């Protein structure tokens, strides 16, 4: 029963990474505004090593998710970052770039000298929060931006059609490939393959049962997309037009003003 509950939690987390149709203000924003927000939040997270500033950035991202009505799927999507988060906390906690304050643990293990200090723990916390900030805003962008709106906005910005289609299809493929992987895992489980037991090293042979079908699935999708593009005359006209091109509105300007003010405020906070 517990194993089944664990698998259901992982499946729900996988389903959360994809576009979710809602009528929130974040869904109605121009995709270019959301893309600028994603870039600005990511740059702000990379520019600081303060746990206070990164925590404020994460609170801003959580506020956006709550305002969009995506609190539950957003929190489930963050579970996908848990293994990476644990790895970063352990490595940066034992081998930090900033080591100051009282020493809680120190040892000599071969050529390595792990040391746990107050400064190292704060640095590890900042790096861990940075991961969930960048991952969280990226997940939020995927959940609130549809493929057609993104491609239309990029083409309206006079981006070459090939680049606009490639970026938009990359966004759409995240959901499709995740669904393919889940279906392949379910099919292999029906053939008595268990991926939830043992370590990654012990399951390395079982991973081939996922890698080969996923490779075939990706190649098949590429062939289908190529045939569909050719049948629709992709790139046959030098300047294709959009039926309903998106245009930024007052909400887009308001979000960008709030974002700039918030980033400037967090940069001036003494730490």
C-alpha positions in Angstrom: 0.0 0.0 0.0 2.8 2.4 0.9 4.7 1.6 -2.2 1.6 2.3 -4.3 1.1 5.6 -2.5 4.7 6.5 -3.3 4.3 5.8 -7.0 1.1 7.8 -7.1 2.8 10.8 -5.5 5.6 10.6 -8.2 3.1 10.3 -11.0 1.2 13.4 -9.7 4.5 15.3 -9.6 5.2 14.3 -13.2 1.7 15.4 -14.3 2.3 18.8 -12.6 5.0 19.7 -15.1 2.9 20.9 -18.0 0.5 23.6 -19.1 -2.5 23.9 -16.8 -5.4 25.8 -18.3 -6.8 28.5 -15.9 -8.2 32.0 -16.1 -5.8 33.7 -13.7 -4.0 36.9 -14.3 -0.7 35.0 -14.8 -2.2 32.9 -17.6 -3.5 36.1 -19.3 -0.1 37.8 -19.3 1.9 38.1 -22.5 4.4 35.1 -22.7 7.2 37.6 -23.3 6.4 39.2 -19.9 6.6 35.9 -18.2 9.8 35.1 -20.0 11.4 38.3 -18.8 10.2 37.5 -15.3 11.8 34.1 -15.5 15.1 35.6 -16.7 15.0 38.4 -14.1 14.3 36.1 -11.1 17.0 33.6 -12.3 19.6 36.4 -12.6 18.7 37.8 -9.2 19.0 34.3 -7.7 22.5 33.8 -9.3 23.6 37.2 -8.2 23.3 36.6 -4.5 24.6 34.1 -1.9 22.5 35.4 0.9 19.9 33.0 2.3 17.7 36.0 3.2 17.6 37.4 -0.3 17.1 34.0 -1.9 14.3 33.2 0.6 12.6 36.5 -0.4 12.9 35.6 -4.1 11.3 32.2 -3.4 8.5 33.9 -1.4 7.8 36.1 -4.5 7.6 33.0 -6.7 5.3 31.3 -4.3 3.1 34.4 -4.3 2.9 34.3 -8.0 1.9 30.6 -7.9 -0.7 31.3 -5.2 -2.1 34.2 -7.2 -2.4 32.0 -10.3 -4.3 29.3 -8.3 -1.5 26.8 -8.8 -0.4 26.3 -5.2 -0.9 22.5 -5.1 0.5 21.5 -8.5 3.4 24.0 -8.0 4.3 22.4 -4.6 4.1 18.9 -6.2 6.4 20.0 -9.0 9.0 21.1 -6.5 9.3 17.5 -5.3 11.1 16.8 -8.6 14.0 19.0 -7.3 14.3 17.1 -4.0 17.2 14.8 -5.0 19.2 17.7 -6.4 18.4 19.9 -3.4 19.6 17.2 -1.0 22.8 16.7 -3.0 23.6 20.5 -3.1 22.9 20.9 0.7 25.2 18.0 1.5 28.1 19.1 -0.8 27.9 22.8 0.0 27.4 22.1 3.7 30.6 20.0 3.9 32.7 21.8 1.3 31.5 25.4 1.3 33.0 28.3 -0.6 32.3 30.5 2.4 33.5 29.1 5.8 33.3 31.3 8.8 32.0 31.3 12.3 32.0 28.5 14.8 33.2 25.0 13.6 30.7 22.3 14.3 32.5 19.4 12.5 35.9 18.9 10.9 37.7 15.8 9.7 40.4 14.6 7.4 39.1 11.8 5.0 41.9 11.0 2.6 42.5 14.1 0.4 39.2 15.7 1.5 38.7 17.9 4.5 34.9 18.3 5.2 34.1 21.0 7.6 30.8 22.2 8.9 30.7 25.9 10.0 28.0 28.5 10.5 29.0 30.3 7.3 29.0 27.0 5.4 25.5 26.1 6.5 24.2 29.5 5.5 25.9 29.3 2.2 24.5 25.8 1.6 21.0 27.1 2.5 21.4 29.9 0.0 22.4 27.5 -2.7 19.6 25.1 -2.0 17.0 27.9 -2.0 18.5 29.2 -5.3 17.8 25.8 -6.9 14.1 25.8 -5.9 13.8 29.5 -6.9 15.1 28.9 -10.4 13.3 25.6 -10.7 10.1 27.0 -9.3 9.8 30.0 -11.6 10.6 27.7 -14.5 7.9 25.3 -13.6 5.5 28.2 -13.1 6.3 29.5 -16.6 5.6 26.1 -18.1 2.3 25.7 -16.2 1.0 29.1 -17.2 2.2 29.4 -20.8 0.6 27.6 -23.7 2.5 26.5 -26.8 0.5 28.5 -29.2 0.7 31.7 -27.2 4.5 31.4 -26.8 5.1 30.8 -30.5 2.7 33.6 -31.5 4.4 36.1 -29.2 7.9 35.1 -30.4 6.8 35.5 -34.0 5.3 38.9 -33.2 8.7 39.9 -31.9 10.1 39.3 -35.4 12.0 36.2 -34.2 12.8 33.9 -37.1 10.0 31.3 -37.5 12.4 28.3 -37.2 13.7 29.6 -33.8 10.2 30.6 -32.6 8.9 27.1 -33.5 11.9 25.3 -31.9 11.5 27.2 -28.6 7.7 26.7 -28.5 8.0 23.0 -29.4 10.6 22.5 -26.7 8.1 23.8 -24.2 5.4 21.5 -25.5 7.7 18.5 -25.6 8.3 18.7 -21.8 4.7 17.6 -21.2 4.7 15.1 -24.1 8.0 13.4 -23.2 7.0 13.2 -19.5 3.8 11.5 -20.5 5.7 9.1 -22.7 8.1 8.2 -19.9 5.3 7.6 -17.5 3.5 5.3 -20.0 6.7 3.4 -20.7 7.3 2.9 -16.9 3.8 1.7 -16.5 4.2 -0.8 -19.4 7.5 -2.1 -18.0 6.0 -2.4 -14.5 3.2 -4.6 -16.1 6.1 -6.8 -17.3 7.4 -7.2 -13.6 10.1 -4.6 -13.8 10.3 -2.7 -10.5 12.1 0.7 -10.6 11.3 1.7 -7.0 13.5 -0.9 -5.3 17.2 -0.8 -4.9 19.7 2.0 -5.7 20.5 3.6 -9.0 23.6 1.4 -9.4 21.6 -1.8 -8.9 18.9 -0.6 -11.3 21.4 0.4 -14.0 20.3 -2.5 -16.2 16.6 -1.8 -15.7 17.2 1.8 -16.9 18.0 0.3 -20.3 14.3 -0.7 -20.4 13.5 3.0 -20.2 16.3 4.5 -22.3 15.7 2.4 -25.5 11.9 2.9 -25.7 12.3 6.6 -24.9 14.9 6.9 -27.7 12.5 5.3 -30.1 9.7 7.5 -28.9 11.7 10.7 -29.5 12.7 9.6 -33.0 9.2 8.7 -33.9 7.9 12.1 -32.6 10.6 13.9 -34.6 9.5 12.1 -37.8 5.8 12.8 -37.2 6.5 16.5 -36.5 8.7 16.8 -39.6 5.9 15.2 -41.8 3.3 17.5 -40.2 5.4 20.6 -40.8 6.0 19.7 -44.4 2.3 19.0 -45.1 1.5 22.4 -43.7 4.1 24.2 -45.8 6.3 25.4 -42.9 8.6 28.2 -43.9 7.1 28.4 -47.3 6.4 32.1 -46.8 9.0 34.6 -45.8 6.8 36.4 -43.3 4.0 34.3 -41.8 1.4 36.2 -39.9 -0.6 35.3 -36.8 -4.4 35.4 -36.7 -4.5 36.8 -33.2 -1.1 38.2 -32.2 -0.7 38.7 -28.4 -0.2 42.3 -27.2 1.1 43.4 -23.8 -1.5 45.1 -21.5 -1.6 47.0 -18.3 -1.2 43.8 -16.3 2.1 43.1 -18.0 3.4 46.6 -17.2 2.2 46.3 -13.6 4.0 43.0 -13.1 7.3 44.3 -14.6 7.1 47.4 -12.3 6.5 45.2 -9.3 9.3 42.9 -10.3 11.8 45.6 -10.8 10.9 47.3 -7.5 11.1 43.9 -5.7 14.5 43.1 -7.1 15.9 46.5 -6.2 14.5 46.2 -2.7 16.0 42.7 -2.1 19.4 44.0 -3.4 19.4 46.8 -0.8 18.6 44.5 2.2 21.5 44.4 4.6 22.7 40.8 5.2 
